[in-house]
Amino acid sequence: MAAHPPVCDFGWPAPDFTLPATDGRSYSFADIAGPNGTLIMFICNHCPYVLAVIDRIVRDARDLAELGVGVAAICSNDAVAYPADSFENMGKMADKMGFPFPYLNDADQAVARAYDAACTPDFFGFNAEGGLQYRGRLDASRREAAAGDARRDLYEAMRQIAETGRGPAEQIPSMGCSIKWKAA
């Protein structure tokens, strides 16, 4: 079922975390933060919305690193109910796609709850001070990738944040599969 995150709450402070990554290390928000901003993405291995754009996510992460923006992806889905999202399979995906960012496992879903993550993909763009400035889409893609020349909404917003500390006033929400929450 498709889900939409809420609109950007400008200035909302980034919740801290420490999570294990597929590279064998653990990372906190401070470890990921770049001098010009930070992008935290909630993704997973099985979501068709993520799979349609994973190559664009990798491209944008590389381009954002050149602008001094730190990037990480977090998988928070219930891996028991969705084995494709297991930590082992996360590692396989990170290797296969050549992720230039840490891919973090939020097994207890505490970080997804702290961020109020709604879907995969869900993008949180923070300025250098750790204040939220973007919570929009990657581009016009949905379950299928948009045209190759589609406007790079996420990249352009993060470039603006890196340069000015402020995100765009107008943002189009991301769309994706809902976070797969564990049963209470």
Backbone as CSV, one residue per row, in Angstrom:
resi,resn,N_x,N_y,N_z,CA_x,CA_y,CA_z,C_x,C_y,C_z
1,MET,0.839,-1.172,0.000,0.000,0.000,0.000,0.889,1.242,0.000
2,ALA,0.606,2.187,-0.882,1.395,3.400,-0.980,1.135,4.302,0.227
3,ALA,2.191,4.961,0.648,2.100,5.884,1.780,2.812,7.179,1.417
4,HIS,2.382,8.264,2.025,3.000,9.578,1.837,3.439,10.101,3.205
5,PRO,4.672,10.614,3.298,5.077,11.242,4.555,4.447,12.635,4.692
6,PRO,4.458,13.184,5.892,3.932,14.543,6.079,4.877,15.569,5.467
7,VAL,4.416,16.801,5.391,5.237,17.879,4.848,6.395,18.195,5.799
8,CYS,7.370,18.890,5.282,8.573,19.238,6.050,8.248,20.132,7.244
9,ASP,8.774,19.763,8.389,8.674,20.563,9.605,10.011,21.303,9.738
10,PHE,10.119,22.453,9.080,11.379,23.182,8.991,12.003,23.427,10.364
11,GLY,13.281,23.083,10.483,14.038,23.304,11.709,13.958,22.178,12.719
12,TRP,13.082,21.191,12.490,12.950,20.051,13.408,14.332,19.417,13.583
13,PRO,14.783,19.209,14.836,16.136,18.697,15.061,16.246,17.201,14.769
14,ALA,17.338,16.844,14.130,17.589,15.440,13.783,17.749,14.602,15.046
15,PRO,16.942,13.558,15.204,17.151,12.649,16.333,18.472,11.899,16.159
16,ASP,19.200,11.740,17.238,20.459,11.005,17.167,20.157,9.516,17.198
17,PHE,21.121,8.743,16.806,21.008,7.283,16.804,22.407,6.703,16.715
18,THR,22.522,5.448,17.024,23.706,4.646,16.725,23.184,3.301,16.251
19,LEU,23.518,2.972,15.009,23.008,1.750,14.383,24.131,0.985,13.693
20,PRO,24.002,-0.350,13.640,24.993,-1.149,12.913,24.770,-1.027,11.410
21,ALA,25.886,-1.053,10.678,25.835,-0.954,9.223,26.317,-2.249,8.579
22,THR,26.015,-2.387,7.331,26.400,-3.582,6.584,27.909,-3.687,6.399
23,ASP,28.647,-2.597,6.638,30.109,-2.644,6.516,30.796,-3.102,7.800
24,GLY,29.996,-3.506,8.814,30.558,-4.020,10.062,30.796,-2.966,11.127
25,ARG,30.575,-1.693,10.804,30.734,-0.607,11.774,29.371,-0.173,12.298
26,SER,29.387,0.671,13.313,28.180,1.335,13.793,28.350,2.830,13.553
27,TYR,27.251,3.495,13.249,27.283,4.922,12.922,26.235,5.665,13.732
28,SER,26.604,6.875,14.163,25.671,7.805,14.781,25.355,8.891,13.756
29,PHE,24.388,9.747,14.083,24.097,10.876,13.196,25.354,11.722,13.008
30,ALA,26.093,11.958,14.094,27.304,12.786,14.010,28.357,12.167,13.091
31,ASP,28.425,10.834,13.061,29.381,10.164,12.174,29.036,10.394,10.708
32,ILE,27.779,10.555,10.408,27.312,10.695,9.030,27.287,12.154,8.589
33,ALA,27.037,13.054,9.522,26.840,14.463,9.200,27.981,15.016,8.369
34,GLY,27.596,15.734,7.313,28.577,16.414,6.475,28.701,17.871,6.885
35,PRO,29.760,18.546,6.463,29.945,19.953,6.833,28.860,20.874,6.278
36,ASN,28.168,20.437,5.214,27.142,21.275,4.593,25.737,20.688,4.677
37,GLY,25.576,19.591,5.410,24.255,19.003,5.556,24.312,17.493,5.626
38,THR,23.156,16.900,5.891,23.063,15.450,6.064,21.747,14.969,5.479
39,LEU,21.822,13.853,4.756,20.637,13.213,4.202,20.485,11.841,4.840
40,ILE,19.360,11.636,5.504,19.011,10.330,6.063,17.842,9.795,5.239
41,MET,18.028,8.601,4.683,17.014,7.990,3.816,16.519,6.697,4.455
42,PHE,15.222,6.528,4.505,14.650,5.247,4.910,14.308,4.496,3.629
43,ILE,14.992,3.364,3.437,14.784,2.541,2.250,14.662,1.089,2.707
44,CYS,14.475,0.188,1.773,14.514,-1.239,2.070,14.886,-1.976,0.796
45,ASN,14.991,-3.285,0.894,15.431,-4.084,-0.242,14.309,-4.505,-1.180
46,HIS,13.080,-4.617,-0.672,12.029,-5.230,-1.489,11.033,-4.250,-2.104
47,CYS,10.986,-3.031,-1.656,9.971,-2.070,-2.093,10.138,-1.710,-3.578
48,PRO,9.072,-1.860,-4.382,9.189,-1.517,-5.798,9.480,-0.028,-6.038
49,TYR,9.059,0.831,-5.131,9.343,2.265,-5.276,10.845,2.525,-5.113
50,VAL,11.475,1.846,-4.163,12.926,1.967,-3.960,13.666,1.335,-5.123
51,LEU,13.270,0.130,-5.490,13.970,-0.590,-6.550,13.924,0.165,-7.877
52,ALA,12.857,0.908,-8.117,12.738,1.674,-9.360,13.762,2.796,-9.456
53,VAL,14.257,3.271,-8.294,15.137,4.447,-8.300,16.458,4.227,-7.569
54,ILE,16.773,3.001,-7.193,17.967,2.795,-6.381,19.224,3.304,-7.087
55,ASP,19.291,3.162,-8.408,20.445,3.685,-9.134,20.515,5.211,-9.036
56,ARG,19.377,5.876,-9.009,19.343,7.340,-8.873,19.702,7.755,-7.443
57,ILE,19.280,6.953,-6.472,19.660,7.234,-5.085,21.179,7.171,-4.944
58,VAL,21.793,6.152,-5.523,23.253,6.006,-5.476,23.921,7.182,-6.189
59,ARG,23.417,7.540,-7.368,23.964,8.684,-8.120,23.889,9.964,-7.293
60,ASP,22.718,10.244,-6.719,22.545,11.476,-5.959,23.411,11.483,-4.710
61,ALA,23.560,10.342,-4.045,24.420,10.275,-2.858,25.866,10.616,-3.224
62,ARG,26.333,10.101,-4.335,27.699,10.419,-4.776,27.839,11.907,-5.075
63,ASP,26.864,12.459,-5.794,26.919,13.876,-6.145,26.806,14.764,-4.909
64,LEU,26.000,14.350,-3.934,25.851,15.143,-2.709,27.122,15.104,-1.871
65,ALA,27.814,13.992,-1.862,29.078,13.907,-1.120,30.059,14.965,-1.625
66,GLU,30.061,15.221,-2.921,30.939,16.246,-3.497,30.575,17.647,-3.011
67,LEU,29.325,17.823,-2.536,28.875,19.118,-2.009,29.044,19.216,-0.494
68,GLY,29.653,18.197,0.122,29.843,18.207,1.563,28.623,17.771,2.339
69,VAL,27.743,16.973,1.713,26.550,16.455,2.374,26.799,14.995,2.731
70,GLY,26.671,14.669,4.012,26.790,13.288,4.452,25.495,12.545,4.187
71,VAL,25.598,11.255,3.859,24.430,10.468,3.477,24.461,9.108,4.163
72,ALA,23.300,8.643,4.603,23.146,7.272,5.100,21.741,6.802,4.770
73,ALA,21.601,5.478,4.633,20.298,4.854,4.430,20.021,3.939,5.610
74,ILE,18.754,3.870,5.999,18.326,3.045,7.122,17.205,2.122,6.653
75,CYS,17.312,0.849,6.999,16.224,-0.101,6.776,15.619,-0.425,8.131
76,SER,14.333,-0.135,8.275,13.633,-0.338,9.543,12.542,-1.391,9.452
77,ASN,12.371,-2.002,8.302,11.270,-2.949,8.136,11.426,-4.192,9.007
78,ASP,10.301,-4.794,9.342,10.254,-6.045,10.089,10.829,-7.149,9.202
79,ALA,12.065,-7.568,9.500,12.756,-8.556,8.668,12.230,-9.967,8.872
80,VAL,11.484,-10.208,9.959,10.868,-11.526,10.149,9.716,-11.678,9.157
81,ALA,8.887,-10.670,9.068,7.757,-10.700,8.135,8.199,-10.466,6.693
82,TYR,9.316,-9.772,6.505,9.832,-9.434,5.175,11.298,-9.836,5.098
83,PRO,11.577,-11.135,4.899,12.962,-11.633,4.927,13.883,-10.982,3.896
84,ALA,13.335,-10.439,2.823,14.178,-9.741,1.844,14.889,-8.553,2.483
85,ASP,14.341,-8.042,3.599,14.922,-6.889,4.284,15.808,-7.281,5.466
86,SER,16.242,-8.531,5.517,17.127,-8.980,6.600,18.476,-8.269,6.505
87,PHE,19.195,-8.258,7.613,20.510,-7.616,7.651,21.448,-8.253,6.622
88,GLU,21.385,-9.572,6.500,22.219,-10.263,5.513,21.890,-9.790,4.094
89,ASN,20.613,-9.692,3.783,20.210,-9.235,2.450,20.497,-7.752,2.239
90,MET,20.461,-6.969,3.308,20.872,-5.566,3.201,22.318,-5.483,2.731
91,GLY,23.177,-6.317,3.306,24.587,-6.335,2.905,24.760,-6.707,1.451
92,LYS,23.991,-7.673,1.006,24.066,-8.088,-0.404,23.656,-6.945,-1.328
93,MET,22.590,-6.233,-0.951,22.139,-5.121,-1.787,23.168,-3.993,-1.813
94,ALA,23.711,-3.669,-0.644,24.723,-2.600,-0.575,25.912,-2.932,-1.462
95,ASP,26.355,-4.192,-1.435,27.481,-4.615,-2.273,27.112,-4.587,-3.751
96,LYS,25.968,-5.150,-4.086,25.538,-5.229,-5.481,25.398,-3.850,-6.115
97,MET,24.817,-2.907,-5.362,24.558,-1.568,-5.893,25.724,-0.607,-5.674
98,GLY,26.743,-1.045,-4.928,27.894,-0.167,-4.679,27.528,1.066,-3.882
99,PHE,26.760,0.863,-2.812,26.333,2.012,-2.007,27.548,2.830,-1.552
100,PRO,27.553,4.134,-1.834,28.629,5.004,-1.365,28.316,5.613,0.000
101,PHE,27.402,4.999,0.723,26.939,5.478,2.028,26.711,4.271,2.920
102,PRO,26.733,4.470,4.243,26.415,3.369,5.150,24.942,2.971,5.018
103,TYR,24.695,1.662,5.067,23.337,1.119,5.050,23.111,0.539,6.434
104,LEU,22.248,1.192,7.204,22.078,0.923,8.627,20.836,0.084,8.913
105,ASN,20.944,-0.766,9.919,19.852,-1.655,10.311,19.204,-1.153,11.597
106,ASP,17.936,-0.804,11.497,17.129,-0.326,12.627,16.210,-1.466,13.059
107,ALA,16.809,-2.530,13.601,16.070,-3.763,13.894,14.921,-3.560,14.869
108,ASP,15.091,-2.690,15.857,14.005,-2.490,16.829,13.043,-1.366,16.415
109,GLN,13.305,-0.752,15.291,12.458,0.282,14.690,12.387,1.573,15.499
110,ALA,13.253,1.723,16.488,13.236,2.926,17.330,13.597,4.180,16.543
111,VAL,14.524,4.062,15.598,14.936,5.236,14.828,13.819,5.647,13.863
112,ALA,13.197,4.683,13.216,12.069,5.005,12.332,10.969,5.723,13.107
113,ARG,10.721,5.271,14.330,9.694,5.933,15.161,10.140,7.343,15.558
114,ALA,11.412,7.506,15.911,11.918,8.826,16.296,11.822,9.818,15.135
115,TYR,12.039,9.329,13.929,11.970,10.184,12.740,10.542,10.291,12.198
116,ASP,9.648,9.467,12.705,8.284,9.385,12.186,8.308,9.026,10.698
117,ALA,9.202,8.090,10.357,9.311,7.634,8.967,7.994,6.999,8.559
118,ALA,7.580,7.272,7.339,6.274,6.802,6.877,6.375,5.748,5.788
119,CYS,7.390,5.872,4.930,7.430,5.008,3.762,8.865,4.774,3.315
120,THR,8.989,3.887,2.338,10.269,3.679,1.671,10.052,3.982,0.190
121,PRO,10.770,4.970,-0.345,11.775,5.794,0.324,11.155,6.992,1.041
122,ASP,11.808,7.404,2.125,11.440,8.613,2.868,12.749,9.350,3.111
123,PHE,12.837,10.586,2.635,14.077,11.362,2.657,13.992,12.498,3.672
124,PHE,15.021,12.606,4.521,15.128,13.661,5.523,16.411,14.434,5.261
125,GLY,16.281,15.663,4.783,17.442,16.495,4.472,17.644,17.556,5.534
126,PHE,18.799,17.498,6.201,19.130,18.413,7.292,20.224,19.382,6.875
127,ASN,20.189,20.589,7.447,21.265,21.542,7.190,22.450,21.237,8.104
128,ALA,23.488,22.047,8.005,24.712,21.809,8.774,24.474,21.858,10.276
129,GLU,23.433,22.558,10.707,23.107,22.644,12.131,22.211,21.488,12.588
130,GLY,21.833,20.600,11.687,20.990,19.461,12.048,19.511,19.772,12.082
131,GLY,19.088,20.858,11.435,17.671,21.208,11.356,17.076,20.718,10.041
132,LEU,15.914,20.103,10.109,15.260,19.571,8.911,14.923,20.693,7.937
133,GLN,15.263,20.469,6.670,14.983,21.445,5.627,14.331,20.828,4.392
134,TYR,14.305,19.492,4.333,13.685,18.835,3.176,13.080,17.509,3.590
135,ARG,11.840,17.287,3.175,11.183,15.993,3.347,10.304,15.795,2.123
136,GLY,10.954,15.646,1.008,10.254,15.523,-0.260,10.697,14.311,-1.034
137,ARG,10.355,14.316,-2.286,10.624,13.172,-3.149,12.008,13.247,-3.793
138,LEU,12.434,12.118,-4.320,13.675,12.036,-5.089,13.492,12.764,-6.416
139,ASP,12.457,12.377,-7.122,12.078,12.982,-8.392,10.640,12.550,-8.691
140,ALA,10.215,12.649,-9.915,8.821,12.328,-10.271,8.557,10.826,-10.368
141,SER,9.515,9.994,-10.048,9.337,8.540,-10.117,8.283,8.084,-9.121
142,ARG,7.645,6.994,-9.455,6.714,6.329,-8.551,7.134,4.867,-8.507
143,ARG,6.254,3.951,-8.887,6.617,2.526,-8.938,7.524,2.234,-10.133
144,GLU,7.558,3.146,-11.067,8.466,3.062,-12.204,9.309,4.330,-12.205
145,ALA,10.531,4.211,-12.715,11.413,5.371,-12.780,10.841,6.413,-13.733
146,ALA,10.961,7.668,-13.373,10.552,8.769,-14.241,11.534,8.853,-15.411
147,ALA,11.227,9.692,-16.345,12.110,9.897,-17.497,13.510,10.277,-17.018
148,GLY,14.496,9.902,-17.780,15.887,10.151,-17.406,16.223,11.612,-17.196
149,ASP,15.456,12.494,-17.822,15.729,13.924,-17.674,14.824,14.591,-16.629
150,ALA,14.169,13.784,-15.789,13.291,14.326,-14.745,14.098,15.221,-13.797
151,ARG,13.451,16.268,-13.317,14.101,17.164,-12.356,14.518,16.368,-11.125
152,ARG,15.731,16.592,-10.655,16.288,15.899,-9.491,15.909,16.680,-8.229
153,ASP,14.655,16.522,-7.773,14.132,17.301,-6.651,15.004,17.188,-5.403
154,LEU,15.343,15.962,-5.010,16.149,15.747,-3.808,17.524,16.386,-3.946
155,TYR,18.191,16.109,-5.037,19.528,16.667,-5.243,19.486,18.192,-5.235
156,GLU,18.553,18.780,-5.968,18.471,20.246,-6.035,18.166,20.848,-4.665
157,ALA,17.284,20.211,-3.902,16.965,20.707,-2.562,18.189,20.627,-1.654
158,MET,18.897,19.499,-1.702,20.073,19.342,-0.841,21.208,20.275,-1.277
159,ARG,21.320,20.541,-2.560,22.316,21.517,-3.023,21.984,22.903,-2.465
160,GLN,20.710,23.271,-2.503,20.286,24.554,-1.941,20.589,24.604,-0.447
161,ILE,20.306,23.528,0.265,20.583,23.469,1.701,22.078,23.592,1.962
162,ALA,22.896,22.896,1.169,24.350,22.968,1.337,24.856,24.391,1.122
163,GLU,24.246,25.101,0.192,24.696,26.457,-0.146,24.126,27.535,0.763
164,THR,22.875,27.359,1.236,22.200,28.441,1.964,21.758,28.069,3.378
165,GLY,21.725,26.774,3.686,21.222,26.336,4.988,19.710,26.215,5.042
166,ARG,19.024,26.569,3.963,17.559,26.529,3.908,17.107,25.663,2.745
167,GLY,16.031,24.899,2.975,15.445,24.092,1.917,14.395,24.863,1.155
168,PRO,13.944,24.313,0.041,12.912,24.987,-0.750,11.582,25.049,-0.002
169,ALA,10.881,26.146,-0.173,9.582,26.320,0.496,8.554,25.339,-0.046
170,GLU,8.607,25.057,-1.336,7.676,24.136,-1.972,8.341,22.770,-2.104
171,GLN,7.694,21.742,-1.562,8.225,20.384,-1.616,7.093,19.421,-1.945
172,ILE,7.398,18.461,-2.801,6.424,17.425,-3.154,6.781,16.192,-2.341
173,PRO,5.827,15.649,-1.564,6.151,14.508,-0.708,6.604,13.280,-1.506
174,SER,7.414,12.477,-0.870,7.799,11.194,-1.433,6.580,10.278,-1.412
175,MET,6.680,9.193,-2.146,5.632,8.173,-2.126,6.331,6.828,-2.155
176,GLY,5.808,5.882,-1.390,6.405,4.556,-1.384,5.586,3.594,-0.572
177,CYS,6.172,2.438,-0.333,5.529,1.420,0.506,5.614,1.862,1.965
178,SER,4.605,1.569,2.725,4.622,1.916,4.143,5.741,1.151,4.852
179,ILE,6.263,1.733,5.929,7.218,1.024,6.770,6.505,-0.239,7.273
180,LYS,7.204,-1.350,7.259,6.621,-2.615,7.701,6.900,-2.765,9.204
181,TRP,5.931,-2.286,10.004,6.072,-2.276,11.451,5.886,-3.681,12.026
182,LYS,6.595,-3.952,13.095,6.425,-5.213,13.812,5.101,-5.191,14.558
183,ALA,4.519,-6.358,14.736,3.272,-6.451,15.500,3.547,-6.063,16.953
184,ALA,2.610,-5.370,17.562,2.793,-4.900,18.940,2.829,-6.035,19.917
